[in-house]
Amino acid sequence: MDALILTPDMAPLSRNIEDYPEGIIIPIDKPYRWTSADVIRKVKYTAIRHFGKKNLKVGHAGTLDPLATGVLLVCIGKATKLAEELQSHDKEYVAGITFGATTPSYDLEKEIDRFFPHEHITSEAVSEALPAFIGEQDQIAPLFSAKSVDGVRAYELARKLHKEGKTLDEAAAELIRVSRINITELELMEYIGSGVASEDPRPVPAALTHPLRGGAMSSPAIARSESNASSRINVTDNSALGLPRAVVRLACSKGTYVRAFARDLGEALGSGAHLDALQRSRSGIFRVENALSVEHAIQLLNPGI
């Protein structure tokens, strides 16, 4: 890979795009409640001004959901030709999963639609359920997703069906083609049930603090991202319900929907579940610890800001 890869300690870029003949790759830690398109618009606007080239190509290698944070690979110039290859690499995620309730979107973007028994779920039960998900398997993507169904984005169909009061799980099974995915690693990092954390919890990334329970989501960095967040992105507040919660790390292949994994894990435990937080901690060789904030990327493209 001959494209220039931006790192946090790099000096501002030259204003001549010809100095980067193979293009530029920027690993960005996508902010909470930003769409991937929001990030591209921000970077592209600045890059066009910086390089003085109106037809500059800027794209990304793999969409992240609005309520997810973590590694989003932004490609500039000839590096856009690498997007498909970069997107094919394996990924790692850290997911916050709430048990005992489901939402139509399988995350906090939609209100809870059903409650389920959850008193039987324990740290041990979650740990025992995880190994069954390791390996190649079929997965049905959420209907609230960017999957194409006969040329129409699945989320557009989902919104229509949701308004009509139809069951989205059944609709997804009928409309979306099953994908073959591979989960190679699963680890229970933390479990909180009845308000008590499990013994000896593994270190959990600060970004996986429940977005509505304070902590990392109340930090200045999150506040800055929230000020630029899309007004179209809704976040429901289920934090007062006191439902049990697990933080799970998983390594997986391209095309894996972690929201669908949360759904399936809840079903395997005889309950329901949805995501309450998600971080893409790695995409191929790129780790979130080495990713740039949007603000830092903009500074490297336009040091006058």
DRENMARTI-118541 format. One record per residue (C-alpha): x, y, z; residue number from 1. Coordinates in pm, 1 decimal, decimal comma. Layout:
BEGIN
FILUM       east      north         up   num
FILUM          X          Y          Z   NUM
...
This chain:
BEGIN
FILUM       east      north         up   num
FILUM        0,0        0,0        0,0     1
FILUM      180,0      310,6     -129,0     2
FILUM      -82,2      567,3      -31,2     3
FILUM       15,6      813,7      241,6     4
FILUM     -141,8      711,2      572,0     5
FILUM     -200,4     1002,8      806,6     6
FILUM     -100,0      957,8     1170,2     7
FILUM     -164,3     1182,3     1471,5     8
FILUM      199,9     1298,4     1486,7     9
FILUM      222,0     1400,8     1119,2    10
FILUM      296,9     1755,5     1001,1    11
FILUM       37,7     1945,3      791,6    12
FILUM       17,3     1828,0      431,4    13
FILUM      158,8     1998,2      125,2    14
FILUM      -93,9     2194,8      -77,7    15
FILUM        7,5     2011,3     -396,6    16
FILUM     -192,7     1690,9     -444,1    17
FILUM       74,7     1573,2     -691,6    18
FILUM      302,3     1523,7     -389,9    19
FILUM       78,0     1228,0     -302,9    20
FILUM       60,8     1033,1     -631,4    21
FILUM      -95,5      723,7     -470,3    22
FILUM     -344,4      925,0     -267,0    23
FILUM     -404,7      967,2      103,9    24
FILUM     -574,0      746,5      365,0    25
FILUM     -700,9      908,6      686,0    26
FILUM     -806,9      671,1      966,4    27
FILUM    -1069,0      879,1     1147,0    28
FILUM    -1238,1      802,0     1477,8    29
FILUM    -1593,3      873,7     1362,0    30
FILUM    -1782,7     1088,0     1611,7    31
FILUM    -2101,8      973,9     1782,0    32
FILUM    -2423,2     1071,9     1598,6    33
FILUM    -2235,5     1159,0     1279,9    34
FILUM    -2316,3      966,0      964,5    35
FILUM    -2025,0      840,3      756,4    36
FILUM    -2143,6     1081,7      485,9    37
FILUM    -2117,9     1370,3      736,2    38
FILUM    -1747,8     1290,0      785,6    39
FILUM    -1684,8     1269,1      410,6    40
FILUM    -1856,6     1602,8      346,7    41
FILUM    -1648,0     1774,2      614,4    42
FILUM    -1316,8     1627,4      495,3    43
FILUM    -1392,7     1673,1      124,5    44
FILUM    -1483,6     2040,3      165,8    45
FILUM    -1156,5     2108,9      347,2    46
FILUM     -945,2     1893,7      113,2    47
FILUM    -1080,4     2069,6     -196,8    48
FILUM     -990,8     2407,6      -46,0    49
FILUM     -650,8     2281,7       71,4    50
FILUM     -542,5     2130,5     -260,4    51
FILUM     -731,4     2375,8     -481,7    52
FILUM     -884,2     2093,0     -685,8    53
FILUM    -1261,9     2098,9     -732,5    54
FILUM    -1294,1     1748,5     -875,6    55
FILUM    -1094,5     1582,8     -595,7    56
FILUM    -1222,7     1232,9     -516,8    57
FILUM    -1294,4     1159,0     -148,8    58
FILUM    -1466,8      846,4      -18,7    59
FILUM    -1466,5      594,1      264,9    60
FILUM    -1400,9      221,3      302,0    61
FILUM    -1695,1       80,9      495,9    62
FILUM    -1992,9      264,4      643,9    63
FILUM    -2036,6      301,4     1019,2    64
FILUM    -2382,4      343,7     1171,6    65
FILUM    -2458,0      694,1     1306,6    66
FILUM    -2465,9      570,7     1668,6    67
FILUM    -2129,5      394,1     1629,1    68
FILUM    -1784,6      544,4     1678,1    69
FILUM    -1442,3      419,0     1574,5    70
FILUM    -1230,0      358,1     1267,8    71
FILUM    -1364,5      505,6      944,6    72
FILUM    -1109,1      498,6      662,2    73
FILUM    -1131,7      813,5      449,9    74
FILUM     -959,6      790,2      111,2    75
FILUM     -846,7     1091,9      -91,1    76
FILUM     -733,6     1105,2     -453,9    77
FILUM     -606,4      779,4     -604,9    78
FILUM     -646,2      607,3     -268,2    79
FILUM    -1020,6      589,6     -342,7    80
FILUM     -932,3      300,3     -574,9    81
FILUM     -823,0      107,9     -263,8    82
FILUM    -1159,3      147,4      -88,0    83
FILUM    -1299,5     -189,5     -196,5    84
FILUM     -982,2     -372,7      -91,4    85
FILUM     -969,8     -191,9      244,1    86
FILUM    -1335,7     -265,3      305,9    87
FILUM    -1277,3     -638,8      253,5    88
FILUM    -1039,6     -664,3      550,7    89
FILUM    -1153,9     -811,8      881,0    90
FILUM    -1287,3     -587,0     1155,2    91
FILUM    -1296,4     -571,5     1533,9    92
FILUM    -1576,6     -415,1     1736,0    93
FILUM    -1657,0     -351,6     2100,7    94
FILUM    -2032,5     -359,6     2154,7    95
FILUM    -2254,6     -256,5     2444,0    96
FILUM    -2558,9     -487,8     2444,5    97
FILUM    -2869,9     -435,2     2657,1    98
FILUM    -3084,0     -742,7     2730,2    99
FILUM    -3455,4     -767,6     2799,9   100
FILUM    -3583,4     -540,7     2522,6   101
FILUM    -3568,8     -499,3     2146,1   102
FILUM    -3598,9     -202,3     1911,8   103
FILUM    -3690,0     -207,2     1540,6   104
FILUM    -3342,7      -78,4     1446,7   105
FILUM    -3164,7     -311,5     1696,0   106
FILUM    -2999,9       -4,1     1852,8   107
FILUM    -3102,4      320,8     2026,6   108
FILUM    -3218,1      496,8     1710,2   109
FILUM    -3571,5      359,3     1758,1   110
FILUM    -3791,2      322,6     2066,5   111
FILUM    -3829,3      -11,8     2241,1   112
FILUM    -4100,9     -220,3     2073,7   113
FILUM    -4098,4     -533,3     2295,4   114
FILUM    -3987,7     -636,0     2644,2   115
FILUM    -3864,4     -985,4     2735,0   116
FILUM    -3780,8    -1180,2     3052,6   117
FILUM    -3420,1    -1115,9     3154,2   118
FILUM    -3391,8    -1223,1     3520,1   119
FILUM    -3230,4    -1550,4     3412,7   120
FILUM    -2946,8    -1380,4     3223,3   121
FILUM    -2612,9    -1379,7     3407,1   122
FILUM    -2249,0    -1320,5     3323,5   123
FILUM    -2200,4    -1696,9     3311,8   124
FILUM    -2496,4    -1743,6     3076,7   125
FILUM    -2360,1    -1483,2     2833,9   126
FILUM    -2011,2    -1636,9     2845,1   127
FILUM    -2153,5    -1982,9     2775,6   128
FILUM    -2362,1    -1855,4     2481,4   129
FILUM    -2078,7    -1678,7     2297,8   130
FILUM    -1878,5    -1979,5     2166,0   131
FILUM    -2175,4    -2093,1     1954,3   132
FILUM    -2137,5    -1774,6     1747,0   133
FILUM    -1772,2    -1834,6     1656,2   134
FILUM    -1712,4    -1953,3     1299,7   135
FILUM    -1884,3    -1920,3      963,9   136
FILUM    -2259,3    -1867,6      979,0   137
FILUM    -2557,9    -1718,4      799,1   138
FILUM    -2679,9    -1378,7      913,2   139
FILUM    -2984,1    -1171,2      819,8   140
FILUM    -2896,8     -801,3      822,0   141
FILUM    -3122,1     -553,0     1002,8   142
FILUM    -3394,7     -407,6      784,8   143
FILUM    -3276,9      -68,5      910,6   144
FILUM    -2951,5      -93,9      713,0   145
FILUM    -2791,3       18,0      387,3   146
FILUM    -2844,0     -322,8      226,3   147
FILUM    -2991,7     -300,5     -123,0   148
FILUM    -3324,9     -476,5     -179,9   149
FILUM    -3418,3     -472,2     -549,8   150
FILUM    -3234,0     -143,2     -590,9   151
FILUM    -3391,2       19,3     -284,1   152
FILUM    -3205,8       78,1       42,9   153
FILUM    -3340,0     -152,1      313,2   154
FILUM    -3383,8      133,2      561,0   155
FILUM    -3626,2      303,3      322,2   156
FILUM    -3843,2      -10,1      320,2   157
FILUM    -3803,9      -37,0      698,4   158
FILUM    -3937,7      312,3      759,4   159
FILUM    -4241,1      238,6      539,8   160
FILUM    -4312,3      -95,2      710,0   161
FILUM    -4255,8       53,7     1056,9   162
FILUM    -4516,5      322,1      989,4   163
FILUM    -4755,3       49,7      878,4   164
FILUM    -4698,8     -133,4     1208,0   165
FILUM    -4553,9     -446,7     1046,2   166
FILUM    -4307,8     -681,3     1219,2   167
FILUM    -3962,7     -593,0     1089,7   168
FILUM    -3786,2     -917,0     1186,7   169
FILUM    -4022,0    -1115,7      966,9   170
FILUM    -3994,6     -860,4      686,9   171
FILUM    -3614,1     -872,5      701,8   172
FILUM    -3617,0    -1251,2      673,1   173
FILUM    -3838,1    -1225,5      365,2   174
FILUM    -3671,6     -930,2      191,6   175
FILUM    -3299,1     -946,1      270,4   176
FILUM    -3072,9    -1211,9      126,1   177
FILUM    -2888,1    -1413,7      389,5   178
FILUM    -2516,3    -1327,8      411,7   179
FILUM    -2236,8    -1566,4      498,1   180
FILUM    -2019,0    -1412,9      769,7   181
FILUM    -1736,1    -1531,0      992,3   182
FILUM    -1686,8    -1436,7     1357,6   183
FILUM    -1336,2    -1535,2     1465,7   184
FILUM    -1316,1    -1401,4     1823,4   185
FILUM    -1563,8    -1321,4     2099,6   186
FILUM    -1485,8    -1196,5     2449,8   187
FILUM    -1713,7    -1084,1     2731,2   188
FILUM    -1536,9     -776,3     2865,6   189
FILUM    -1794,4     -668,2     3123,3   190
FILUM    -2137,1     -765,9     3250,1   191
FILUM    -2370,1     -551,5     3458,8   192
FILUM    -2686,3     -707,1     3596,8   193
FILUM    -2915,2     -566,4     3866,8   194
FILUM    -2680,0     -269,0     3889,0   195
FILUM    -2378,4     -479,0     3993,5   196
FILUM    -2069,5     -518,7     3773,1   197
FILUM    -1925,0     -863,6     3722,4   198
FILUM    -1613,0     -964,8     3910,2   199
FILUM    -1275,8     -890,9     3749,6   200
FILUM    -1409,3     -705,1     3445,1   201
FILUM    -1165,7     -655,6     3153,9   202
FILUM    -1071,3     -297,1     3063,7   203
FILUM    -1353,8     -144,2     2860,9   204
FILUM    -1291,7      140,7     2612,9   205
FILUM    -1424,8      470,7     2744,0   206
FILUM    -1627,8      510,5     2424,7   207
FILUM    -1836,1      208,4     2529,5   208
FILUM    -1981,0      383,6     2832,7   209
FILUM    -2356,7      384,1     2779,7   210
FILUM    -2423,9      707,5     2585,0   211
FILUM    -2700,3      806,9     2824,1   212
FILUM    -2531,0      712,0     3151,4   213
FILUM    -2263,6      979,4     3166,5   214
FILUM    -1892,7      896,9     3155,0   215
FILUM    -1718,5      918,4     2820,6   216
FILUM    -2027,8     1033,6     2635,6   217
FILUM    -2031,7     1345,9     2851,2   218
FILUM    -1668,1     1438,9     2781,5   219
FILUM    -1566,4     1762,0     2599,8   220
FILUM    -1470,5     1559,6     2289,7   221
FILUM    -1816,8     1406,6     2273,0   222
FILUM    -1974,3     1743,6     2340,2   223
FILUM    -1786,7     1886,9     2040,6   224
FILUM    -1901,3     1602,8     1816,8   225
FILUM    -2256,8     1638,9     1946,2   226
FILUM    -2258,1     2005,5     1845,4   227
FILUM    -2199,8     1894,8     1484,1   228
FILUM    -2413,3     1580,8     1500,1   229
FILUM    -2686,4     1526,1     1246,2   230
FILUM    -3023,7     1652,8     1368,9   231
FILUM    -3179,3     1360,4     1180,5   232
FILUM    -3026,9     1104,7     1418,1   233
FILUM    -3253,9     1013,6     1707,1   234
FILUM    -3127,3      854,8     2031,6   235
FILUM    -3373,4      695,0     2271,7   236
FILUM    -3316,1      699,4     2648,3   237
FILUM    -3358,5      351,7     2796,5   238
FILUM    -3100,8      398,7     3072,0   239
FILUM    -3352,9      436,0     3355,2   240
FILUM    -3494,2       87,6     3296,6   241
FILUM    -3202,5      -82,3     3473,4   242
FILUM    -3181,2     -364,2     3220,1   243
FILUM    -2879,0     -599,2     3225,6   244
FILUM    -2593,3     -506,3     2996,7   245
FILUM    -2285,4     -676,0     2849,9   246
FILUM    -1981,8     -534,1     2672,8   247
FILUM    -1854,0     -778,8     2411,7   248
FILUM    -1547,4     -763,3     2187,6   249
FILUM    -1577,0     -942,9     1855,4   250
FILUM    -1349,8     -990,7     1553,8   251
FILUM    -1532,8    -1065,7     1232,0   252
FILUM    -1537,7    -1064,2      855,7   253
FILUM    -1657,8     -794,9      619,4   254
FILUM    -2035,3     -762,8      607,8   255
FILUM    -2101,9     -859,5      968,7   256
FILUM    -2378,8     -655,5     1131,8   257
FILUM    -2312,5     -624,4     1503,5   258
FILUM    -2670,3     -509,2     1558,6   259
FILUM    -2786,7     -840,3     1412,0   260
FILUM    -2540,3    -1026,2     1636,0   261
FILUM    -2694,1     -850,2     1939,2   262
FILUM    -3040,4     -957,8     1821,9   263
FILUM    -2926,9    -1318,3     1777,6   264
FILUM    -2744,7    -1327,3     2112,6   265
FILUM    -3058,3    -1209,6     2289,3   266
FILUM    -3261,1    -1483,3     2120,2   267
FILUM    -2999,3    -1746,6     2210,7   268
FILUM    -3040,0    -1643,2     2575,1   269
FILUM    -3416,6    -1672,8     2563,0   270
FILUM    -3469,6    -1298,1     2571,1   271
FILUM    -3434,0     -994,1     2347,0   272
FILUM    -3143,7     -753,7     2305,9   273
FILUM    -3030,2     -438,4     2130,2   274
FILUM    -2709,8     -236,4     2096,2   275
FILUM    -2665,0       60,2     2327,1   276
FILUM    -2311,2      149,5     2210,1   277
FILUM    -2068,8       37,9     1938,7   278
FILUM    -1707,4      111,9     1856,3   279
FILUM    -1517,4      -19,8     1554,4   280
FILUM    -1185,6      -69,6     1729,8   281
FILUM    -1000,5     -202,7     1424,8   282
FILUM    -1037,8     -216,9     1046,8   283
FILUM     -764,8     -429,8      892,3   284
FILUM     -432,0     -291,5     1018,8   285
FILUM     -587,7       34,6     1139,7   286
FILUM     -666,6       63,2     1511,0   287
FILUM     -878,0      327,5     1680,5   288
FILUM     -589,8      423,1     1914,2   289
FILUM     -402,1      556,1     1608,8   290
FILUM     -701,0      719,8     1440,0   291
FILUM     -743,3     1095,6     1408,8   292
FILUM    -1035,5     1300,6     1528,3   293
FILUM    -1220,6     1492,3     1257,1   294
FILUM    -1080,0     1813,5     1403,5   295
FILUM     -721,0     1684,1     1383,7   296
FILUM     -766,6     1566,7     1024,4   297
FILUM     -901,0     1909,9      928,8   298
FILUM     -599,5     2076,3     1091,2   299
FILUM     -359,4     1864,6      886,0   300
FILUM     -545,8     1962,4      570,9   301
FILUM     -584,7     2325,8      667,9   302
FILUM     -343,8     2430,5      947,6   303
FILUM     -499,2     2777,6      950,0   304
FILUM     -815,7     2642,6     1115,5   305
